[in-house]
Amino acid sequence: MSGTLGNEDANGGPVRHIPVMLAEVLGALAPAPGKVILDGTFGAGGYSRALLEAGATVIGLDRDPTAIAAAKDMLAAHGDRLTLHHTQFSALDRFAPEGGLDGVVLDIGVSSMQIDEAERGFSFQKNGPLDMRMSGEGVSAADVVNRAKVSDLTRIFGILGEEKNAGRIARAIEKRRQEEPFVTTRDLAGLIEIVTPRRAKDKIHPATRVFQALRVYVNDELGELAGALLAAERALKPGGVLAVVTFHSLEDRIVKQFIGARLGKAGGSRHLPAVEPAPALFSQDGKAMISASEAEAADNPRARSAKLRAAIRTDAPAPQTGLDAFGLPALADIHRLGGFEN
Ligand SMILES: C[S@@+](CC[C@H](N)C(=O)[O-])C[C@H]1O[C@@H](n2cnc3c(N)ncnc32)[C@H](O)[C@@H]1O
């Protein structure tokens, strides 16, 4: 997680932006003049800036229009080698040049810019509308807590937030919204504090997991990630590199299983006839996963949970794979929220 462009520090000066695991990401992508690299999570442009400085041509995507709008200066400085698009990264293959991409990088999650702005509604530490939509469009977190069935809320909090008190919190939400709908982040955080009081040994605020779950659900973050991995597989040229930084086990598991399944190792069990190995779609020449260095983790707490996985595309043709192959959790269709009954 990274990105603070547009914010101010306590003295009113601009906050320094620190992209997470930048050196490792650059090591994996090896940017150079003539290479075309797609940054699917442009954010504050930390990765893109470094890729441009190394001479690469960059295609930047972000679903948040404010991230794209804030990049005017970068566009002016590198306009010949930088193009930006306001779009979701699951569609990244639409932006690949003929012949394919040399690299795709994804830095999954929200930016500090999004978290720090109270009116975006991502943070229970700042009061703001209960929103959480990165794109500013569609169903908001308030719509979800005010309209989803208790059983669906329980699954969302339990699966996407790994919240042990999911059922209790969902029932308390239902009771409270009958009297008054949820409007602000404090409304929800306050209720969760009452239902699951903080114990001395708890390291995180009791609302942390529910807020994470709502954010992941509202933005379909797992579906987007799975879609982006398949799109990258289609868009990378042979030898092109996929590099993904994640911050949560749910996301890391998707990347790990995707790359693992694409390495083309033989399947089967010792009790069954050997299964022909599928052609490898990716290879790996380094460690399967790297974490941030101790020095970076000490400097930037957000880097502590970061995991980078990188893989190199082979020349095997991309198969027709749908999202079903990922076994993503089955949750209520967010687009039907208006039709839910309690
Ligand atoms: C962690 S920040 C990226 C920071 C960036 N690497 C940097 O160095 O400044 C993640 C960014 O990805 C964007 N994002 C998240 N999910 C997305 C999606 N599905 N499609 C496009 N952009 C997305 C967010 O809006 C946010 O700006």
The ligand as an ORCA input file, in Angstrom:
! r2SCAN-3c Opt
* xyz 0 1
  C      -1.618      1.005     -3.331
  S      -2.110      2.194     -4.467
  C      -0.847      2.195     -5.684
  C       0.320      3.096     -5.379
  C       1.335      3.163     -6.485
  N       2.016      1.910     -6.691
  C       2.337      4.243     -6.213
  O       3.531      3.917     -6.140
  O       1.953      5.399     -6.084
  C      -3.384      1.343     -5.289
  C      -4.084      2.125     -6.388
  O      -4.725      1.179     -7.207
  C      -5.992      1.636     -7.536
  N      -6.830      0.461     -7.754
  C      -7.259     -0.433     -6.846
  N      -8.004     -1.375     -7.433
  C      -8.029     -1.082     -8.763
  C      -8.628     -1.696     -9.900
  N      -9.369     -2.789     -9.777
  N      -8.423     -1.138    -11.102
  C      -7.666     -0.003    -11.237
  N      -7.095      0.633    -10.186
  C      -7.268      0.094     -8.969
  C      -6.447      2.461     -6.354
  O      -7.421      3.404     -6.764
  C      -5.134      3.085     -5.891
  O      -4.955      4.348     -6.475
*
